[in-house]
């Protein structure tokens, strides 16, 4: 995704932040979403002088910056995220990526600090989430990813995976679009939530069989991402979460 209308793009990133907060993947003022503008710049959620948290993100909170970490408007009262390298180094290394989500879902943090393994224990319940089992790496570092070297290590570990877990911290999810990156973050959180719930029963879960896997097709981005995104937009409007 390349942004052509910056005002619309700012609105899209702001909606993403509000939806992630509504769904509990980010809390208070922590977490951020970015969108590629071109080869050298991105839009990213920043903190303003009257910060109220991601649930109340406005278009003004979405600022234009370079991949070298400089705000376009040097006089802006907004501050770039401390962990901006998560976004810049991912976009720099993966040209197919158009958006990056960094969030802190409690279920993902729980699984990462207890070493729970994400396994395909469910099927048609959520096919895209199930297919993330076994393909998502974990960065064994619980601190802030604020240096390029640390972000580069995350990107290298991530490879071409859609999500990377940060132990005791949260996740990074990517997509060709903001919509896809957000839905992938939501799906992986669903997988982590089920993993934690299954473990809490004290019972051993059976895995989806190869035969059943053959009957669980990839329904495509129009179904898996775009329709799901429209659902969350409608839900957020219904709840009064989205900016008028």
N, C-alpha and C positions, 0 to 999 in steps of 0.2 A: 504493500500500500504506500503510495506517495500522496501527500496532502496537496491538493490544488486550491481549496478554499479554506484558508486558515481559520476563519470564524466558525465554519461548520466543523472543522477538525477539532477546534478547542471544545466545542459543545459535545462532540463524541467522547473525547477523553474525560471531560467532566462527568458525563453520564456514566462512564465506566467506573470512575471513582465512587460515585454515589451508589451504584449497584453493588460493587464489591463490599462497601460498608453495610448496605442493607442486608446482605447475605452473610455478614460476619467474618469475611476474609480479611478485612482491615478494621482497625479500631482507633478511635481518637484521631491523632494527627499522623499516625505511622502508616507507611505504604505509599506507593506511587505508580502511575501509569504513564507510558510514553508512546509517542507515535512518530514514525519517520516522516520527515518533511521532504528531504532530498538526500543526496550522498553526504552532505556535510552538516546537516542540522536536524533537530527533532523538537517536537512539542513535548513538554513534560510537566507534570503536576508539581507545583512549587508551594512553599509556605509564604503567606503574605503577612502584612503588618497586623491584620485583624484575624488571624487564623482561628477557624472554628472546627477543623477536622474534615476528614474525607467525605463524610456523609453530607456535608454542606458545600462541597466543591463548586466553585463558579467558573465561568469561562475565563475570568481574569486571573484565576489561579493557574491556568495552563499557559506557560511561558515558552517562548521560542529561544532555543539555545543551540550552540554549536556542539559537535561531537568532541571538541576539545575542552568543553566544560565552561563556556562563556555565555552569559545571557546576551541576547541581541541588544537589549536596552540596558546599557551599563548603569543608567540612573534608576533602574527599577527598584522598588522597595521589596521585591520578592527575592527569596533565597532558593537556590537550587538544592535538590536533595543531597544530603551528605553521601548517599550511596548512588549518586548519579552514574559512576562507572558501571554499575550493573546494566544500565541502559546503553550507554555509549559504546562499551566494549562488545556487547551483544550485537548491536546494530552494525558496528564496524566489521565484525567477523562473519556475520551471517546476512548476506545481501537479500536473502529470501524473506527475512523477518521484517515486518512492517510495524510491529507494536510489541511492547514489553510490559508485563505486569509484575510488580514485586509486592507480595502480600504476606500476611502473617496468620494464616488459618490455624486456630488452636489445635484442630485435629491433626494437621500436618506436623506441627511442632511436637505433639504428643507421640506420634509414631516415630519421629526422628530421634527423640531422646530415649525412647525405650527399645529402639532397634527393631520395631515391627516390620515385617516384610509385606510389601504390597503384592497380593496374589489375586488371580482371577477367580474369586469365590462367588461372583454373581455374573449373570449373563445379560438377558434382554432387559433387566432392570435399568441398566444404563450402559449401553454398548461402548460408547466412546471412553467412559471412565474405566471400564473393565480392560480395554485395550491399552491403557496406560500402565497396567500392572507389569512389572518386570522390565520396563524400558526407561524408567525415571531414575537417574543417579542421585546420590546424596553427597553434597560437599561437606567434608568433615571439618567444619569451621563454624563456630557459633557467634563470631564477632561481626562487626559492621564491615560490609564490603565497600569500603570507601577509597581504596587505592586501586589503580589500574592493574597492578600485578595480581591482586586478589581476584578482581573481576575477570581477568584473563584466565586464571586458573579455573574459575567457575565455568566460563565459556568452553574451555578445552575439555573439561569433564563432561559437560552437557552434550558436546558433539552436535548431532542433528536432532536430539530429543526435543520434544515440545515443552518439557518441564524439567526443572532441577530443584531438588530439595536442599535447603540450607539448614544443617542440623541445629536444633534449638533456636531457630530463627524464623523460618518461613519457607517461601518458594519463589522461584522466578518462572514465569510462563511466557511463552512467545507465540506469535501467530503472524500470518500474512496480513491480518487486519486486527484492529482493536477488538472487534467482536469475537474473533477466533481466540485471541489471547485470553480474554476474559472468560469465555466459556471453557477453555482448557483449564484455567485455574479453578473454576467452579467444579468441573468434572473430577479433577484430581483431588480436590477437597472431599468430594463425595466418596471417592475410593478410600481415602484416609479415614473418613468417618466410619465407613462400614468395616474397615480393618480394625479400628479401635473397638467398635461394638461387638464384633465377632470375638475378639480376644477377651472382652469383658464377660462373655458367657462362660468361659472356661472350657468350651467345647472345641473340638477340631473340625474345621470347616472342610467340606469336600470341594475340590476344584472343578471348574467347568471342563467337561470332557472335550477331546478333540472333535468328536462327532457333533457335539453341540456348538462348538466354535465355528464349524462349517456353516451353521445356520444363523450366524450372527454377522451379517454383512456390514460393510462400511456404507452408510446411507448417504454420504457426501456432505460437503460443507453447507450446502443450501439447507439441508435438514438439521445436521448436527450443530451448526453454528448460527446461521442467520435466523432460523425460526426460533431457536432457543433464545437468542439475543432479543428478538422481538417480544418474546414472552416476558423476559426480565424488564424490558422497557415498559411494557404494559403494567406489570406488577408494581414497578416503581411509581408510575403515574397514578395508579389506583391508590397507593399508599401516601401519595403526596411527597415522594422522595425526590423527584426530579425538579430541577430548576424551571420555573415558568418560562 
